[in-house]
Amino acid sequence: MNDGSPLRFVPGHIAPEDAGPAPRLFAFLRRELLVTADNALPSVAAIDALGIEATRTQYLGAWEDTHCFSAELPDDFKPPDGFATRDLRMLFASLEPELHALAGRAVQIVEWDRSHQFCGACGIPTEPSSSDRSRSCPDCAVPMYPRLSPAMIVAVERGDEILLGRGGNFPPGIFSVLAGFVEPGESAEEAVIREVYEETRIVVEDVRYFGSQAWPFPNSLMLGFTARYASGTVNTDHDEEMETADFFHVDNLPTTFPGNISISQWLMEDFVKRHGKNRD
């Protein structure tokens, strides 16, 4: 099924005639995934046994030899005994990383399919494409693809120090590296320079790509970078979302988000390791 692909998961948009004996199904009530009482992904057989009917389903592709689907549950759906719906943020510790990543892909496809049933220009029903993951209006002929919002996230270093900030919506006492969305017409590297300056009045240089992560909250693609301090004094008075920020020495870091599930944590881990430390 993977046709020799080097990737374990091969995306697809046309469902096979035979989905095999045990396909995988990610069923969502709005943006919450249907799981068992112990936060495991239920089997299709278990879902079918309950007589659960989906409003719409979408083919996602194949994970090795297993076909994968997503489904939109009706708005009035109530999980039966032994089942629950959970936001994906609550399932990082319950689902293995590959399965959680697939669920993140699924929820974005479900939301896109739900919100693009009608043309935004003329209002008539759209139709799915047979050639790619898109829907289009028969009259306007404008393809509508799943939304993807690129965002940059950066570890700004000044010798043995790293620039960390906390937004007003962070849990008390938590700091993180800086992040922000890429605007139309700018490169990701330009977004790094702009966002860091807008949030802290710090000028950076030597912006280098670090890595990326799909982040389905709601539909971001996080592009990670490192950068070096060039000039300036930290000042957050110009940014309403930034509560405070400062440079912190590797030996005296503030409390950051726990775990190792996001690219913000990977950037922090990289910083402390390159300075001969271990992140607690």
N, C-alpha and C positions, 0 to 999 in steps of 0.2 A: 503493500500500500504506500510505502514512502518512496517508491520508485528510485531507490538509490540515493535519496537525499542525505546530506551529512547531518541534517537536523532530525531530532526525534519526533518533533511535531511538524507536519506538513499542512499548511492552511489550504482550505478549499471552500468553494461556495455552492457547488452542485452536489447534492446528497446522492450517494450510491443507491442503486436499486436494492442491494442487499447490504444492510448495515451490520451484519454479523450477529453472533449469538449474544454478545454483551456490550453494546455501545455505551458510551458515557454521555450523561445528560446533565447539564447545568441549568436548573430551572430557577427563575428569579421572580419574586414578587417585588415589582419596581426594581430597586437595586440590592435587594437582600436575597441571598442564595438559600434555596431549600436544602436543609441538612437533617440528619437524624438527631436524636436527643443528645448524642455524644459528639456532635459537630462533624460527623463523617458524611461524605457524599453518598446519597442513597443510590441503589442500583435502579436501572430502568424498570426491571421486573417489580421492584418494591413500589415504585411510583405508579406503574400500570395497575397493580393489584388494588390500589386505593381509588382507582377510577378518576385520577386527576386529569383534567382536560386543559391543555394549554391554549392560550389565545393565538399565539404564533410560535413557530419553531424555526430555527436556522441551523444549517450545517456549518460546522466550524472547520473541519479537516480531520486528519488522522494522527493519533498519537501512537507511533509504531504501528501495531496491527489493530488498533481500536479506533473506530469512528466516533467522533465527538459532535454533540449537538448542544445548542442552547434553546431555551424556551422561555416565553413570557407567560406568567401566570395571570389569571384574571384579577382585577383590582379587589374583588370581594373574596378572594381566596383566604381560607383559614387553615393553617397547618393542622392536620389531624394529630391524634395522640401519638407520641413517639417521634414527631417531626417538629422542626422549627425553621424560621427564616432568620438569617444572620447577615449583617453587614460584613463585607469581606475584610474590613479592618480587624474584626473580632476573630478571624479565622486563620491568622498567620501562624499561630502555634498549633492549630488543629490539622490543617491540610498540609501535605508535603509541598515543598516549594514549587515543583513543576505543576502540580494540580492547582495550586493557588494562582499561578501565572495563567493557566488555562481559564480559570474562573474569571480572572481579570479581563482576559480577552473576550470571554463570553458576555459579561455584563455590558461591555461597550457595544458589542454587536446587537444585543437585545435592545438597548436603549436607542441606538441609531435606527434600527428597523421600526421600532414603535413610533419614533418621532418623525419619520420620513414616509409615512403612508400616503401623504398628499403633497402635491406640489405647492411650494411656498409662494409661487408667483400667481398661478391661476386656480389652484385649489382642487384640481381633478386628481384622482388616484394615480399614484406612481406604480411603476412596474419594475420587478427585479431584472437585472441584467443577466444574460447567460454567459458573458465573457469575463466578468470580474465581480468584485464585491461592491456593487453600486445599485442604486435605484434611479429611475429617470421618469420624467413626465413625457407621455406620448406626444403631447403638443409642443412643449417647450424644448424637449430633447436635451435637457441639461442634466448631466449625471450628478448624483448626490452620493458622496462617499462617506464612510464613517468618519466622524470628527476626530481629529488628533491635534492636541495643543502642545507644541514644543515649549519646554521650559528649561532654563539653565539652573545649575546648582554648583557652587564653587567654594573651594577651600582656599582662602586668601592667606598667604604665609608671610611673616616678617621675621626671618631668622628662625628662632625656636618658638615663635608665637603664631597663633592662628586667630583669624578674625571670626568671632561668633556673635550672633545676635539672638534676640528673642522677640517674637511677634506678640501682639496683644492677645491672640487666641491660643498661645502656648499654655500648657499646664504650668502651674507656679514653679519658678526656679529653673525651668528648662531652657537651654540654649541650643542653637544649631548653626550650621553653616548657612550662608545666604543663598537665596533662590528667587527666581522670578520668571515670568513668561517672556518668550521671545516675541517682539512686535513685528508686524508686517514690514518687510523691506530691509530688515537687519539680519546680520549673521548671528549665530549663537555666541561667537566670540565678542561681537559688539554688544550683545545683550549682557554679557558678563560685566564688561566695563561700565555700561550705562547703569545697570541695576546696583552694582556695588557703590557707585558714586551717588546715585539717587538715595540709597538707603543710609549711607554712612559718611558721604563726602570723602571717601578714600579713593585715590587713583591707583589702579593696578596695571601691571605689565606682565609680559611673558605668560600669556594665557595659553594653557595647554589642555588638550582633551584628555580626560581620564576614563570615561566609560558612560554607559547609558542604562536606563531602567524604564520599562513600561510601568506606569503608575496610574491605575484606573480610578482615580479619585478627583474628578470624574473621568478624564480622558487625556491625561498628560503623558508625554514622553520626556523623561528627565535626562538632560544632557549634562554630564558631570565634567567639571574642569578644575584645574589648579591654577593659581595665579600668584604673582609676587607683588608685595607692597611697593609702590613707587613714591607716593607722597600723600600728604594730607593728615588731618587730625580727625578722629572719629566724632561725628556729629549727626545724631538721628533726628534732630528737630525738623528736618525737611520732609520726613516720611511718616505719614499717619499710621501706617501698619507696623512700623518698627518701634518697639517699646524702648529697647536699649541695645547697645552693641559695644564690643571692646575687643582688644587683642588679649589673648590669654596664653601664658607660657605653658609649654608641654608638661611641666611639673605641677601646674596649678590650674587644671582645667575645671570649668564649672560642670554642673550636672547636665548631661545631654540625654537625648531619647535612648532608652535602653534597647538591647537586642542588636541584631545584625541583619535586618531584613530590608533596609532601604539604602539607597545610594548616599544619603547624608551620613549614615553610619559607616559606610565603606570608605568615604573620604576621610572621616575622622580616624578610622583604623589605619589607613595608609599614612596619615600624618604622624601619628604617635609611633608607628613601627619604624618609619624612616628616621625618627629621632631616638631610636633605641629604647622605646618604652612599650608597655602593654596597656591597651585600653581596658579599664575595669568595666 
